[in-house]
Amino acid sequence: MMNYGYTSMMGGVSIFGPFVWLIVLVDLILVGIWLWQQISKK
């Protein structure tokens, strides 16, 4: 729902929408793993 409105504001790059969200999800997962490692070290 929000994805379509967001990508259309970007100038009609709706084709790259899923790829951008996929990259963001991967980044969040990697950051989560890194944070978990930092916490588990202590």
Secondary structure as a PSIPRED ss2 file (coil, helix, strand):
# PSIPRED VFORMAT (PSIPRED V4.0)

   1 M C   1.000  0.000  0.000
   2 M H   0.000  1.000  0.000
   3 N H   0.000  1.000  0.000
   4 Y H   0.000  1.000  0.000
   5 G H   0.000  1.000  0.000
   6 Y H   0.000  1.000  0.000
   7 T H   0.000  1.000  0.000
   8 S H   0.000  1.000  0.000
   9 M H   0.000  1.000  0.000
  10 M C   1.000  0.000  0.000
  11 G C   1.000  0.000  0.000
  12 G C   1.000  0.000  0.000
  13 V C   1.000  0.000  0.000
  14 S C   1.000  0.000  0.000
  15 I C   1.000  0.000  0.000
  16 F C   1.000  0.000  0.000
  17 G H   0.000  1.000  0.000
  18 P H   0.000  1.000  0.000
  19 F H   0.000  1.000  0.000
  20 V H   0.000  1.000  0.000
  21 W H   0.000  1.000  0.000
  22 L H   0.000  1.000  0.000
  23 I H   0.000  1.000  0.000
  24 V H   0.000  1.000  0.000
  25 L H   0.000  1.000  0.000
  26 V H   0.000  1.000  0.000
  27 D H   0.000  1.000  0.000
  28 L H   0.000  1.000  0.000
  29 I H   0.000  1.000  0.000
  30 L H   0.000  1.000  0.000
  31 V H   0.000  1.000  0.000
  32 G H   0.000  1.000  0.000
  33 I H   0.000  1.000  0.000
  34 W H   0.000  1.000  0.000
  35 L H   0.000  1.000  0.000
  36 W H   0.000  1.000  0.000
  37 Q H   0.000  1.000  0.000
  38 Q H   0.000  1.000  0.000
  39 I H   0.000  1.000  0.000
  40 S H   0.000  1.000  0.000
  41 K H   0.000  1.000  0.000
  42 K C   1.000  0.000  0.000
